[in-house]
């Protein structure tokens, strides 16, 4: 009896001890990042929300609660149209980036078995050059006297002085540049998914008579979907609010929602409207994340 | 009015990092603005009431002068090597520079809590700076070259009899176009900006005010600098209908100059610096004299209230105001300078002719329209519509 009681009690105390000590450590470890998030994320978000209803205002004296700016924004303002345009552009960028990155990730994870980490490093090399310089390089490539147009003149496909002008300062330029920028980011989660794929499943598929294409369609692709979705989010969420790329290569029609927000705060000094736009963007992104989160858990990205 | 120099690698772009920093700053100041909205009447060191005799000598100042400046005027970039800054730098060392890209952006940044010692806005914004209660008057007695400055410009910098603004550089804003590619319809006019024949080759300046002012002069409204809401709405609709003629709206002169040199842009709102850059690039360009009149600008310096470098700031401005400095500015940027003692025979003849440096009448109404003070409220009316033009 006594022995039994001891045996039952022992794990109990152990569990309690384990619970108490990590609790202390966990708090200590978590406090700085949580504090960081509270001070530099939550508080600003609350402030923005308050600015957006005019409880705070840039110019002292005019503070009172009003939803007018929200009403104006939601009631067919050009900014709302601009938002949907940004969403559309982001969707195109995300899909294109995923499509471009998948074969790369597939090759590195499943084909280039021994050199895969060297190759992974290689696709990250563009990050050694500043983003600004890479954008300038695109300007050189896409301009009216740029690499592409000069080539077209040279081959006689286009007459000299009649350049393909939508290459730069257009939505196309923004989308192209963003896809280029995000492909390495997107390749990583897909690579992780594919890399942790159980190869025996592919062997089993082959044993059961599946062609390589069937094996890909029925085994590889479904199992790598969590990585694909994660990759999609990696692009889609940050590009909706993209600011810098459209500023440099967007021209008149490539402007995105992020540029409008920056203008409201920096140029027009209309913090009220700027806060409405920012908070709207934040809300939509948060909702999207919540929706995506239902389809995805972090562990599934890693384990496939 | 930007004075960015062509191709200067020192020009600051608003990069991602800067944007983040700015955002952080903005948020931080948001807290401050929110908390201290009512009572911001803390006693400031170097407030307007202290007399010159009471000022501590220059040796007791920290000397870490910080100048909020247009890119291209800083040391040791192009503008600093032997330019308008060397008298100051030789004596007191290199000031610290931060960069503004427009008057509105500068106001916004200071409104958000940034506190340099000196800022280089344009005269039409002086009222906004005083209104914001962040600047103090200069003491002209501490600036020996002050007496050589153009009295008309000097007067423009006074509010309530106090010299809040020291005029420095001035110039025109006008359409610049490639004469080998563009043929204006009859008389020279701002309407070139709305000419369907040059779709995709035009660049307007990205600014809340001027695009409406230009429309105002083209359409002969009562006061382009204080248009009614109806006029502004009409202008907005018109600009939206014409914006697709533009390749882009430029915000950095360096980018514009690069686009002109690369053949992407043929017609642009521009300052003298772009004319010089295009000529240097070997292009045939005309700096237009539109029948509606050129726009004009005059920029200079305001002194922040909280500066601990009162005397350093005045020494810095003396360097800027001297006639040697004026000569240098004209030769290198083709901008005008407030110093009237400058010897124009030492300046390229082309600049004197194109920019009427020898003829003060060319700067007066109705030949040119110098930027006029616009109240913060009116500015907001223009700005919100410009935002809509861009978002549309």
Interface residues (C-beta under 8 A of the other chain):
Chain A: X40 X43 X44 X47 X50 X51 X56 X57 X58 X59 X60 X61 X63 X77 X78 X79 X81 X82 X131 X132 X139 X143 X144 X145 X146 X165 X168 X169 X243 X244 X247 X250 X251 X252 X253 X255 X259 X260 X262 X263 X264 X265 X266 X267 X268 X269 X270 X271 X273
Chain B: X13 X14 X15 X16 X19 X22 X24 X26 X27 X30 X31 X33 X34 X37 X38 X40 X102 X104 X105 X107 X108 X109 X111 X200 X206 X207 X208 X243 X244 X246 X247 X248 X249 X251 X258 X262 X263 X264 X376 X380 X383 X384 X386 X387 X388 X390 X391 X392
